[in-house]
Amino acid sequence: MATSDVGVPLPPFRPPASSVLALDFQQLKTKLLGYLKAEDVGRIEAAYHFAANAHAGQFRISGEPYVTHPVAVASLVADWRLDPQALIAALLHDVMEDTHITKAEIAERFGKVAAELVDGLSKLDKIEFRSQEEAQAENFRKMLLAMASDLRVILIKLADRLHNMRTLDHVRAAKRRRIASETLEIYAPIANRLGLNDLYRELQELAFRNKYPLRYAVLAKAIRAARGNRREVVGRIRHSIEERLPQWGISAEVQGREKHLYGIYRKMVEKHLSFSQVLDIYGFRVIVRDVPSCYLALGALHALFKPVPGKFKDYLSIPKANGYQSLHTTLIGPFGMPVEVQVRTREMHHIAESGVASHWLYKEDEKTLTELQQRTHSWLQSLLELQSTSGEATEFLEHVKIDLFPGEVYVFSPKGTIFSMPKGSTPVDFAYAVHTDIGNRCVACRINGDLMPLRSELRNGDQIEIITAAHANPNPAWLSYARTGKARSQIRHFMKNAQQDESVALGERLLNQALRPHGLTLGQVSTFAWDRFLRDRGVRYKKEIFADLGLGKRLPAIVARRLAEVQDLESGRPDVIKPKPAGAITIRGSEGIAVQLARCCRPIPGDPIIGTLRKGQGLEVHTHDCPNVAKLRGDRGRWVDVDWERGSDERLFDVAIRVLSRNSRGVLARVASAIAEEDCNIQSVSMDSEQGTYTALHFILQVRDRMHLAKVMRSVRRQSDVVRIGRVKGDGRVG
């Protein structure tokens, strides 16, 4: 018997009887002959021998020959009745990764389709990554994108993960926990999203057992004890249901079921319950002939036992995203014990247990399967869209994880179209779910006819109307409440593109300024100098250098010096050039992401300013006397001279002032009125009392420039109650 990391014996995990391992190829062959042609089974047997030869001399940690693993995976895939190419790929899924066999050899022997499947299943071991997390993310990205083009890739991968989880006892404890966490975060949710309910539950149970062995053991013991105590009550409930349904003219199959340990554990954690407080451990499935019988059976059950208010869910009329359909209700049985009952048809039961694998397993209900395939296809296409807008693999994986979150709410468009959204979704998520352009142009929303904030959380049954504007753009603040992967990736994609364009423009200006001391301008740098510079740094385009300069990832002075040196070598000019003044970079203050006005000192047009280069964030502009940049004065490479562009646009700039006034009635109204008279907007105001006699008023104002601020301050100073007024400096001082 296996033990936990703290020496507690673990109860053996017993997989469902329908999924007993077939480690011997003859058992697999018998299974295959039950649904494949003899010639196809012959090709699969050839793949088995090919895999056995390729893995000869390799052993699993348990000591078994390695080939037992791909045979077990193929056996699990055969349970779904997948086609010969999938079974060949299951047998060969590790040969490219662990042996000398190439994709070309597989394609030559077993066909291009099987080779593509094996390639999609192989890890990217030949590429060097900066971290384990990045490598894992890139492997998932490759697998999910291969899955988007062929669903059999993920089915084989899930079978591979299931067998690895079933045989995890021989792996060291730390690795067991890591693999279990990965299974809970990625593989089990994917199985759920594809409707593979049996696989989903087993992966969760195995992951729970290996990640939290002590908790698993304690909970398993408690379940065994509860099973004995409640056996009589559960039997009475089942007998009552089986008696009542025929009285209503309903022919049904009643199945009893016990909630899985991980489901009970998660409920205890999420609702802060002890085990004794989790009452609905047992449930029943009622499988009937057709949809009308589902609703009739529901009425019979509600007449038999009282239903719990608010615990009824109709997934028949609105199926889950993975195709799941059932009626759910919770009843109060004898002695007040709550019991969950699911009512569904036989076809719905097939899909509830097998999901997309029903495409291969059952073909009698083509209409239902087609709808499920369409939903799955839409999700797979969304993965491709996420990939196109996600920069790094870790970002892509983050977006996929968000969309695999199981909770759902169902909302409606103004035309009555139903949208399934993750719990916690907002109108921004809904806008992007309708169309990317709707999301990008979103400015406001109506929920059930009322104007509501875009951060409002959507609820079941809400009707959402999105209000758009032609020139609107995504707001970076949306990332703080956007929930879906599509919304978050599209917002980030827009921000990156906007930042890229602005950073390139800023980088050109920074480099032009840095070249002046070398007697050059950007237009005078030769193609030879650029080609040499780019080649030495492994960069393809000048735009990449400009963007890095604008984002502070490279120092303009160093780039300029290197370009000048190469230019000198080409032209034969002397190394020593008479320095010329670099000049200042002019800014408008409205450039956007690449140029940021520092919040510490809030510079406005007319202030003497200086710019600091912050890595990855571009140019940050401060006032000359800001204490936060004083320490950078000695590092010439970190700051640049900046000046305001003359004739700037009419943008308003935030500035902080402090007004000390006598504590008299109406003083705030009078000061605010004086500010408004000078065509100045008050962004925010706060106040505090000083010794009861005076009041300090703190304003954030929006002004055009320094002259506008001076007019506002003169107007406020004329108020009789005002004792002192001043602008708040970067360190909080008033001057």
ROMAR-570154 format. One line per 10 residues: number of its first residue (from 1); for each residue x, y, z of C-alpha. Coordinates in Angstrom, 2 decimals. Layout:
<atoms>
NUM) X/Y/Z | ...
</atoms>
This chain:
<atoms>
1) 0.00/0.00/0.00 | 1.26/3.48/-0.85 | 1.94/5.98/1.93 | 1.70/9.75/2.07 | 4.63/12.09/2.58 | 3.93/12.02/6.31 | 3.75/8.23/6.53 | -0.07/7.91/6.52 | -1.25/4.80/4.59 | -3.29/5.74/1.50
11) -6.32/3.69/0.52 | -5.71/2.17/-2.92 | -7.31/4.16/-5.72 | -9.58/1.90/-7.75 | -10.40/3.12/-11.25 | -13.94/2.51/-12.57 | -14.60/-1.04/-13.73 | -15.18/0.23/-17.29 | -11.62/1.57/-17.45 | -9.57/-1.45/-16.30
21) -6.04/-1.24/-17.75 | -5.20/-3.44/-20.72 | -1.42/-3.71/-20.46 | -1.20/-6.78/-22.65 | -1.44/-6.11/-26.39 | -3.57/-9.22/-26.96 | -6.26/-7.77/-24.71 | -6.04/-4.53/-26.69 | -6.24/-6.46/-29.95 | -9.39/-8.25/-28.79
31) -10.93/-4.88/-27.96 | -10.01/-3.48/-31.39 | -11.47/-6.43/-33.28 | -14.78/-5.55/-31.70 | -15.16/-2.44/-33.88 | -12.30/-2.23/-36.46 | -11.56/-4.13/-39.64 | -8.91/-6.87/-39.51 | -6.56/-4.96/-41.86 | -6.72/-1.87/-39.64
41) -5.93/-3.98/-36.58 | -2.94/-5.36/-38.52 | -1.59/-1.83/-39.08 | -2.05/-1.07/-35.38 | -0.19/-4.27/-34.46 | 2.67/-3.17/-36.74 | 2.77/0.14/-34.86 | 2.93/-1.80/-31.58 | 5.97/-3.77/-32.74 | 7.56/-0.57/-34.05
51) 7.05/1.12/-30.66 | 8.32/-1.96/-28.78 | 11.54/-1.94/-30.83 | 11.99/1.82/-30.46 | 11.53/1.65/-26.66 | 13.59/-1.54/-26.26 | 15.76/-1.28/-23.14 | 13.69/1.57/-21.69 | 11.81/1.07/-18.42 | 9.31/3.03/-16.38
61) 10.17/4.08/-12.81 | 8.04/1.14/-11.62 | 10.41/-1.27/-13.42 | 7.95/-2.29/-16.15 | 9.03/-2.19/-19.81 | 8.28/1.28/-21.15 | 6.09/-0.03/-23.98 | 3.43/-1.04/-21.43 | 2.60/2.67/-21.12 | 1.75/3.38/-24.80
71) -0.23/0.10/-24.92 | -2.25/1.24/-21.89 | -2.84/4.64/-23.53 | -4.00/2.95/-26.74 | -6.35/0.77/-24.69 | -7.94/3.86/-23.12 | -8.26/5.46/-26.57 | -9.89/2.24/-27.85 | -12.55/2.62/-25.13 | -13.66/5.73/-27.07
81) -13.56/3.70/-30.32 | -11.20/6.13/-32.02 | -9.98/5.42/-35.55 | -6.80/3.51/-36.57 | -4.67/6.69/-37.04 | -5.43/7.75/-33.45 | -4.56/4.29/-32.10 | -1.29/4.24/-34.06 | -0.46/7.71/-32.69 | -1.29/6.53/-29.15
91) 1.17/3.64/-29.49 | 3.87/5.92/-30.96 | 3.19/9.08/-28.91 | 6.54/8.96/-27.08 | 8.89/7.65/-29.81 | 9.83/11.09/-31.18 | 10.41/12.39/-27.68 | 12.32/9.47/-26.13 | 14.00/7.70/-29.06 | 15.86/8.46/-32.29
101) 12.71/8.05/-34.44 | 11.79/11.10/-36.56 | 8.49/12.46/-37.83 | 9.54/11.62/-41.40 | 10.04/7.92/-40.48 | 6.60/7.75/-38.88 | 5.01/9.42/-41.91 | 6.75/6.97/-44.26 | 5.65/3.88/-42.32 | 2.21/4.87/-40.98
111) 1.06/7.88/-42.98 | 1.14/11.66/-42.69 | -1.95/11.87/-40.43 | -0.47/9.61/-37.74 | 2.85/11.51/-37.95 | 1.08/14.87/-37.44 | -0.76/13.48/-34.40 | 2.49/12.18/-32.87 | 4.20/15.52/-33.55 | 1.37/17.39/-31.81
121) 1.85/15.14/-28.78 | 5.64/15.53/-28.58 | 7.19/18.02/-26.16 | 9.52/20.79/-27.30 | 12.61/19.32/-25.64 | 15.05/20.70/-28.22 | 14.30/24.34/-27.35 | 15.92/26.05/-24.37 | 13.57/27.99/-22.09 | 14.25/30.52/-19.37
131) 12.23/28.63/-16.75 | 10.25/25.46/-16.08 | 7.05/27.54/-16.19 | 7.88/28.91/-19.65 | 8.71/25.42/-20.96 | 5.44/24.06/-19.57 | 3.46/26.93/-21.08 | 5.05/26.49/-24.50 | 4.34/22.75/-24.45 | 0.71/23.41/-23.59
141) 0.46/25.99/-26.34 | 1.78/23.51/-28.91 | -0.55/20.78/-27.68 | -3.65/23.00/-27.60 | -2.96/24.41/-31.05 | -2.46/20.89/-32.41 | -5.76/20.02/-30.71 | -7.45/22.94/-32.50 | -6.58/21.35/-35.84 | -7.30/17.75/-34.75
151) -9.29/16.85/-31.65 | -7.70/13.40/-31.46 | -4.49/15.01/-30.17 | -6.07/16.05/-26.87 | -7.99/12.78/-26.49 | -4.73/10.81/-26.76 | -3.00/13.30/-24.43 | -5.77/12.96/-21.85 | -5.50/9.17/-22.02 | -1.72/9.53/-21.58
161) -2.20/11.75/-18.53 | -4.81/9.39/-17.03 | -2.47/6.39/-17.22 | 0.41/8.43/-15.79 | -1.82/9.54/-12.91 | -2.91/5.97/-12.24 | 0.73/4.89/-11.95 | 2.05/7.91/-10.04 | 2.85/6.06/-6.79 | 6.39/5.24/-7.98
171) 7.30/8.90/-8.58 | 9.05/10.96/-5.88 | 6.74/13.05/-3.66 | 7.68/16.52/-4.96 | 7.16/15.50/-8.57 | 3.86/13.82/-7.68 | 2.55/17.08/-6.22 | 3.70/19.08/-9.25 | 2.06/16.68/-11.73 | -1.10/16.57/-9.61
181) -1.32/20.39/-9.55 | -0.82/20.50/-13.32 | -3.60/17.95/-13.74 | -6.04/19.94/-11.59 | -5.21/23.23/-13.32 | -5.10/22.10/-16.95 | -5.97/18.52/-17.88 | -9.05/17.96/-15.71 | -10.63/21.28/-16.81 | -9.94/20.43/-20.48
191) -11.63/17.05/-19.99 | -14.58/18.87/-18.44 | -14.69/21.41/-21.28 | -14.84/18.54/-23.78 | -17.63/16.85/-21.81 | -15.52/13.82/-20.80 | -17.16/13.60/-17.39 | -15.90/10.17/-16.31 | -12.33/11.13/-17.22 | -12.72/14.55/-15.58
201) -13.82/13.04/-12.26 | -11.12/10.37/-12.22 | -8.36/12.89/-13.00 | -9.61/15.08/-10.13 | -9.69/12.16/-7.69 | -6.19/11.00/-8.64 | -4.80/14.53/-8.48 | -6.41/15.12/-5.08 | -4.98/11.84/-3.77 | -1.45/12.74/-4.88
211) -1.46/16.45/-4.06 | -3.06/16.16/-0.61 | -2.54/12.52/0.46 | -3.34/13.07/4.16 | -6.57/14.97/3.42 | -7.56/12.32/0.88 | -7.02/9.52/3.42 | -8.98/11.27/6.20 | -11.88/12.13/3.88 | -12.00/8.62/2.39
221) -12.28/7.18/5.91 | -15.08/9.61/6.78 | -16.97/8.68/3.60 | -16.76/4.96/4.42 | -18.19/5.61/7.87 | -20.98/7.82/6.49 | -21.80/5.22/3.84 | -22.63/2.67/6.53 | -24.67/5.12/8.59 | -26.78/6.35/5.67
231) -27.18/3.15/3.65 | -30.71/2.50/4.92 | -31.92/6.05/4.22 | -30.44/6.07/0.70 | -32.07/2.69/0.00 | -35.48/4.01/1.12 | -35.15/7.08/-1.15 | -34.24/4.96/-4.16 | -37.10/2.56/-3.52 | -39.57/5.47/-3.21
241) -38.39/6.98/-6.54 | -38.58/3.62/-8.34 | -42.13/3.12/-7.02 | -43.43/6.62/-7.76 | -42.27/7.09/-11.40 | -44.31/4.15/-12.88 | -47.40/5.54/-11.08 | -46.99/8.65/-13.26 | -46.59/6.52/-16.39 | -42.84/7.08/-16.58
251) -40.47/4.30/-17.65 | -37.09/5.13/-16.12 | -33.76/3.73/-14.97 | -32.68/4.98/-11.53 | -28.97/5.03/-10.73 | -27.57/5.83/-7.29 | -24.27/7.68/-7.06 | -21.93/8.97/-4.39 | -20.25/12.35/-4.73 | -16.55/12.21/-5.51
261) -14.07/12.96/-2.74 | -12.59/15.96/-4.52 | -16.06/17.47/-5.05 | -16.81/17.11/-1.34 | -13.40/18.53/-0.40 | -13.81/21.54/-2.68 | -17.27/22.24/-1.24 | -15.84/22.10/2.29 | -13.07/24.57/1.35 | -15.22/27.00/-0.65
271) -18.09/27.13/1.88 | -15.95/26.69/5.02 | -17.82/23.55/6.10 | -16.80/20.56/8.18 | -17.47/17.10/6.76 | -20.49/16.62/9.02 | -22.04/19.76/7.52 | -21.84/18.40/3.95 | -25.14/16.55/3.79 | -25.73/15.99/0.06
281) -23.11/13.28/-0.39 | -25.51/10.99/-2.26 | -27.49/11.57/-5.41 | -29.50/9.79/-8.08 | -29.72/9.84/-11.84 | -33.08/9.23/-13.46 | -32.71/8.23/-17.12 | -35.94/8.46/-19.15 | -37.13/7.96/-22.74 | -37.50/11.53/-24.08
291) -37.48/15.23/-23.16 | -41.19/15.50/-22.14 | -40.61/12.56/-19.77 | -37.78/14.56/-18.11 | -40.15/17.33/-17.05 | -42.87/14.83/-16.09 | -40.36/12.93/-13.92 | -39.35/16.21/-12.29 | -42.99/16.84/-11.31 | -43.26/13.33/-9.88
301) -40.10/13.83/-7.80 | -41.27/17.20/-6.47 | -44.58/15.59/-5.48 | -42.71/12.80/-3.69 | -40.18/14.93/-1.75 | -40.10/18.67/-1.12 | -37.63/20.50/-3.39 | -35.06/22.92/-1.94 | -35.89/26.45/-3.20 | -33.25/27.90/-5.52
311) -31.63/24.53/-6.17 | -33.33/23.78/-9.50 | -31.31/24.11/-12.73 | -32.57/23.51/-16.24 | -29.69/22.48/-18.49 | -32.12/20.95/-21.00 | -33.30/24.22/-22.53 | -29.89/25.91/-22.04 | -27.14/23.24/-22.30 | -23.69/23.84/-20.81
321) -20.90/24.87/-23.15 | -19.60/21.27/-23.24 | -22.97/19.95/-24.45 | -24.13/18.68/-21.03 | -27.92/18.47/-20.64 | -29.90/17.47/-17.53 | -32.48/18.73/-15.08 | -30.96/19.22/-11.61 | -33.01/19.44/-8.43 | -32.26/18.97/-4.74
331) -34.90/17.22/-2.60 | -35.36/16.91/1.16 | -35.51/13.18/1.83 | -36.31/11.27/5.03 | -34.80/12.67/8.25 | -34.10/15.98/6.45 | -31.29/14.57/4.31 | -30.84/16.56/1.06 | -30.46/14.47/-2.09 | -29.50/15.76/-5.55
341) -31.32/14.20/-8.49 | -30.39/14.55/-12.18 | -32.98/13.76/-14.85 | -31.91/13.18/-18.48 | -32.56/11.06/-21.57 | -30.39/8.15/-22.69 | -28.75/10.27/-25.43 | -28.05/13.05/-22.93 | -26.53/10.47/-20.59 | -24.14/9.31/-23.33
351) -22.95/12.87/-23.94 | -22.80/13.68/-20.20 | -20.37/10.81/-19.67 | -18.43/10.81/-22.95 | -18.70/14.35/-24.37 | -16.95/14.79/-27.72 | -15.92/11.13/-27.63 | -19.62/10.40/-28.31 | -18.79/11.28/-31.91 | -16.95/7.97/-32.15
361) -18.91/6.00/-29.52 | -22.55/6.71/-30.41 | -23.88/7.82/-33.77 | -27.61/7.20/-33.41 | -28.42/10.80/-32.41 | -26.70/12.76/-35.18 | -28.50/16.05/-34.41 | -27.28/16.18/-30.78 | -23.75/15.20/-31.77 | -23.65/17.87/-34.50
371) -24.61/20.60/-32.00 | -21.91/19.39/-29.62 | -19.33/19.34/-32.41 | -20.26/22.93/-33.34 | -19.75/24.09/-29.74 | -16.42/22.29/-29.53 | -15.34/23.70/-32.90 | -16.19/27.24/-31.72 | -14.09/26.76/-28.60 | -11.16/25.38/-30.59
381) -11.37/28.37/-32.96 | -11.29/30.67/-29.93 | -7.98/29.02/-28.95 | -6.53/29.96/-32.33 | -7.75/33.54/-31.83 | -6.18/33.66/-28.36 | -2.92/32.39/-29.84 | -2.89/35.12/-32.49 | -3.31/37.90/-29.91 | -1.22/36.47/-27.03
391) 2.45/37.38/-27.17 | 4.14/34.88/-24.89 | 3.23/31.26/-24.15 | 2.71/32.06/-20.44 | 0.15/34.74/-21.37 | -1.63/32.31/-23.71 | -1.77/29.66/-20.97 | -3.18/32.23/-18.53 | -5.99/33.07/-20.96 | -6.77/29.38/-21.59
401) -6.90/28.68/-17.84 | -9.40/31.51/-17.40 | -11.68/30.07/-20.08 | -11.46/26.60/-18.53 | -13.00/27.93/-15.28 | -16.06/25.73/-14.80 | -18.64/28.21/-13.40 | -21.04/29.72/-15.94 | -23.77/32.35/-16.18 | -26.22/32.61/-19.07
411) -27.07/36.05/-20.43 | -29.00/37.38/-23.43 | -28.35/39.85/-26.21 | -31.11/42.39/-27.06 | -32.22/40.00/-29.84 | -32.53/37.07/-27.42 | -29.35/35.19/-28.35 | -28.02/33.20/-25.38 | -24.37/33.63/-24.36 | -22.63/31.34/-21.87
421) -20.07/33.34/-19.86 | -17.72/32.41/-16.98 | -18.86/33.45/-13.51 | -17.66/36.94/-12.67 | -17.91/38.13/-16.28 | -18.67/41.79/-16.97 | -20.24/43.69/-19.91 | -16.70/44.10/-21.30 | -16.43/40.29/-21.56 | -19.86/40.14/-23.18
431) -18.89/42.82/-25.73 | -15.82/40.82/-26.81 | -17.87/37.60/-26.88 | -20.23/39.23/-29.41 | -17.38/40.50/-31.62 | -13.85/41.84/-31.18 | -14.79/45.18/-32.81 | -17.75/45.59/-30.41 | -15.37/45.09/-27.48 | -12.77/47.53/-28.83
441) -15.41/50.25/-29.44 | -17.37/49.69/-26.21 | -18.05/52.83/-24.13 | -21.09/51.94/-21.97 | -23.76/49.29/-21.42 | -27.35/48.72/-20.43 | -28.23/45.74/-18.23 | -31.94/44.92/-18.30 | -32.59/48.37/-19.80 | -30.66/50.36/-17.15
451) -27.33/52.12/-17.74 | -24.76/50.31/-15.61 | -20.96/50.53/-15.09 | -18.84/48.33/-17.35 | -17.39/46.63/-14.26 | -20.83/45.29/-13.21 | -20.88/41.53/-12.65 | -23.31/39.69/-14.92 | -26.03/37.46/-13.45 | -28.07/34.62/-14.91
461) -30.84/35.92/-17.17 | -29.44/39.45/-17.64 | -30.11/41.12/-20.97 | -27.03/43.08/-22.09 | -26.90/45.93/-24.60 | -23.47/47.32/-25.52 | -23.15/51.00/-26.49 | -20.25/51.72/-28.86 | -18.52/54.79/-30.26 | -16.67/54.95/-33.59
471) -13.42/56.39/-32.20 | -13.35/54.60/-28.83 | -10.45/52.35/-27.83 | -9.95/49.71/-25.10 | -9.17/51.11/-21.67 | -6.21/49.54/-19.79 | -8.34/49.70/-16.62 | -10.61/47.02/-18.12 | -7.92/44.42/-17.37 | -8.71/44.80/-13.66
481) -12.20/43.34/-14.15 | -12.31/41.62/-17.58 | -12.83/37.92/-16.88 | -12.64/35.94/-20.15 | -9.46/35.00/-21.94 | -10.68/36.55/-25.20 | -11.41/39.93/-23.62 | -8.10/40.05/-21.72 | -6.03/38.95/-24.71 | -7.69/41.45/-27.07
491) -7.22/44.34/-24.61 | -3.57/43.42/-24.09 | -3.10/43.00/-27.84 | -4.46/46.50/-28.51 | -2.35/48.04/-25.73 | 0.80/46.31/-27.00 | 0.22/47.53/-30.55 | -0.49/51.07/-29.37 | 2.55/51.01/-27.11 | 4.68/49.58/-29.92
501) 3.79/52.41/-32.33 | 4.34/55.10/-29.71 | 7.56/53.49/-28.49 | 8.99/53.35/-32.03 | 8.28/57.05/-32.55 | 9.79/57.97/-29.17 | 12.81/55.72/-29.78 | 13.56/57.52/-33.06 | 13.53/60.88/-31.28 | 15.69/59.61/-28.41
511) 18.27/58.14/-30.79 | 18.30/61.26/-32.95 | 19.05/63.32/-29.83 | 21.81/60.93/-28.73 | 23.47/61.02/-32.18 | 23.91/64.83/-32.19 | 27.03/64.86/-29.95 | 28.61/62.53/-32.54 | 27.91/64.97/-35.36 | 25.19/62.79/-36.86
521) 21.47/62.76/-37.37 | 19.34/59.66/-37.77 | 19.04/60.27/-41.51 | 22.84/60.37/-41.88 | 23.45/56.89/-40.41 | 24.39/54.65/-43.33 | 22.74/51.39/-44.29 | 26.12/49.68/-43.71 | 26.25/50.96/-40.10 | 22.69/49.82/-39.42
531) 23.21/46.39/-41.00 | 26.37/45.82/-38.96 | 24.71/46.99/-35.74 | 21.60/44.82/-36.25 | 23.63/41.75/-37.23 | 25.90/42.02/-34.16 | 22.84/42.06/-31.91 | 20.81/39.39/-33.68 | 18.01/41.84/-34.52 | 16.23/41.87/-37.89
541) 14.60/45.31/-38.07 | 15.45/48.85/-36.98 | 11.93/49.17/-35.56 | 12.82/46.65/-32.87 | 15.74/48.85/-31.77 | 13.56/51.98/-31.79 | 10.86/50.20/-29.74 | 13.45/49.01/-27.18 | 14.79/52.55/-26.91 | 11.30/53.97/-26.40
551) 10.55/51.38/-23.72 | 13.84/51.98/-21.91 | 15.19/48.50/-22.66 | 18.26/50.02/-24.40 | 20.14/53.23/-23.64 | 20.16/55.74/-26.52 | 23.71/56.94/-25.72 | 25.16/53.41/-26.09 | 23.29/52.70/-29.35 | 24.34/56.10/-30.75
561) 28.00/55.55/-29.82 | 28.09/52.13/-31.46 | 26.43/53.40/-34.65 | 28.87/56.34/-34.77 | 31.85/53.98/-34.34 | 30.73/51.78/-37.23 | 30.01/54.87/-39.33 | 33.54/56.15/-38.60 | 35.10/52.85/-39.68 | 33.17/52.96/-42.94
571) 33.93/56.61/-43.78 | 37.48/56.75/-42.38 | 36.63/59.73/-40.15 | 38.79/60.27/-37.04 | 37.50/58.67/-33.86 | 37.42/61.94/-31.96 | 34.57/64.15/-33.05 | 33.87/67.57/-31.66 | 30.80/67.14/-29.44 | 27.67/69.04/-30.37
581) 24.83/69.86/-28.00 | 22.30/67.06/-27.98 | 19.25/69.29/-27.66 | 16.06/68.45/-25.87 | 13.26/66.09/-26.92 | 9.98/67.92/-27.25 | 6.78/66.34/-25.95 | 3.12/67.31/-26.02 | 2.20/65.35/-22.91 | -0.57/63.53/-24.79
591) 1.57/60.87/-26.49 | -0.01/58.08/-24.48 | 1.61/54.90/-23.22 | 5.25/55.50/-24.24 | 5.43/58.91/-22.52 | 4.08/59.06/-18.96 | 3.71/62.15/-16.79 | 4.92/61.24/-13.29 | 2.18/61.20/-10.66 | 4.60/62.21/-7.90
601) 5.16/65.77/-9.17 | 2.45/66.09/-11.88 | 4.31/68.25/-14.44 | 2.26/70.63/-16.61 | 3.22/72.67/-19.72 | 5.45/75.55/-18.65 | 7.24/73.57/-15.92 | 10.99/72.88/-16.43 | 11.02/69.13/-17.00 | 13.36/66.17/-17.28
611) 12.76/62.65/-18.59 | 13.89/59.35/-17.08 | 14.04/56.08/-18.98 | 12.31/53.26/-17.11 | 12.90/49.77/-18.46 | 9.82/48.40/-20.17 | 7.78/51.53/-19.43 | 9.25/54.18/-21.71 | 9.89/57.82/-20.84 | 8.64/59.18/-17.51
621) 8.53/62.97/-17.28 | 9.21/64.78/-13.97 | 9.62/68.41/-12.93 | 13.26/69.54/-12.53 | 12.91/69.88/-8.76 | 11.18/66.52/-8.21 | 13.09/64.74/-5.41 | 12.44/61.34/-7.04 | 14.84/62.13/-9.92 | 17.54/63.89/-7.88
631) 19.44/60.62/-7.42 | 19.50/60.03/-11.19 | 21.29/63.29/-11.99 | 24.71/61.66/-11.83 | 23.76/58.85/-14.23 | 23.67/60.57/-17.63 | 22.50/57.41/-19.40 | 19.31/57.27/-17.34 | 17.87/60.71/-18.08 | 17.30/62.93/-21.10
641) 16.55/66.61/-21.58 | 12.89/67.16/-22.35 | 10.94/70.28/-23.25 | 7.32/71.11/-23.97 | 6.32/71.39/-27.61 | 5.05/74.83/-28.47 | 1.45/75.09/-29.62 | 0.46/71.87/-27.83 | -3.11/70.64/-28.12 | -5.79/71.53/-25.59
651) -5.26/68.55/-23.35 | -5.89/69.13/-19.62 | -3.23/68.15/-17.07 | -3.69/67.08/-13.46 | -2.06/69.24/-10.79 | -2.31/69.12/-6.99 | -2.83/72.24/-4.84 | -3.37/72.78/-1.12 | -5.54/75.61/0.21 | -5.41/76.60/3.88
661) -8.53/78.53/4.89 | -10.43/79.60/7.98 | -12.89/77.02/9.15 | -16.04/78.99/8.25 | -19.39/77.92/6.84 | -19.51/77.59/3.03 | -15.76/78.01/2.50 | -15.50/74.91/0.28 | -18.32/76.15/-1.96 | -16.72/79.57/-2.37
671) -13.28/78.16/-3.19 | -14.79/75.67/-5.66 | -16.75/78.49/-7.32 | -13.57/80.60/-7.69 | -11.84/77.63/-9.36 | -14.77/77.04/-11.73 | -14.84/80.73/-12.76 | -11.39/80.27/-14.32 | -12.65/77.44/-16.55 | -10.89/74.82/-14.43
681) -12.23/71.36/-13.61 | -11.95/69.85/-10.12 | -10.92/66.21/-10.44 | -11.09/65.42/-6.71 | -11.16/67.20/-3.35 | -10.49/66.18/0.25 | -10.16/68.16/3.47 | -8.78/67.87/6.97 | -8.94/70.18/9.98 | -5.93/71.73/11.64
691) -6.38/72.61/15.34 | -10.09/73.32/14.76 | -9.49/76.88/13.51 | -8.26/76.22/9.99 | -9.15/73.71/7.31 | -6.76/72.29/4.70 | -8.42/71.68/1.34 | -6.61/69.34/-1.06 | -7.57/69.65/-4.73 | -6.57/67.77/-7.88
701) -7.31/70.25/-10.66 | -7.21/69.92/-14.44 | -5.43/72.86/-16.11 | -4.06/73.63/-19.58 | -0.64/74.90/-18.50 | 1.30/76.79/-15.86 | -0.24/80.15/-16.78 | -3.74/78.70/-16.43 | -2.80/77.37/-12.97 | -1.46/80.79/-11.94
711) -4.80/82.43/-12.88 | -6.72/79.82/-10.87 | -4.50/80.32/-7.81 | -4.85/84.14/-7.99 | -8.65/83.77/-8.13 | -8.65/81.49/-5.06 | -6.21/83.73/-3.16 | -8.67/86.65/-3.46 | -11.19/84.81/-1.26 | -11.30/86.44/2.20
721) -11.18/83.13/4.09 | -8.11/81.81/2.26 | -4.95/82.08/4.35 | -2.44/80.32/2.08 | -2.42/78.45/-1.25 | 0.34/76.49/-2.92 | 1.10/73.75/-5.40 | 1.97/70.35/-3.91 | 5.51/69.22/-4.84 | 6.69/65.69/-5.51
731) 7.66/65.03/-1.88 | 4.39/66.44/-0.50 | 5.80/69.91/0.25 | 3.73/72.96/-0.73 | 5.48/75.59/-2.79
</atoms>
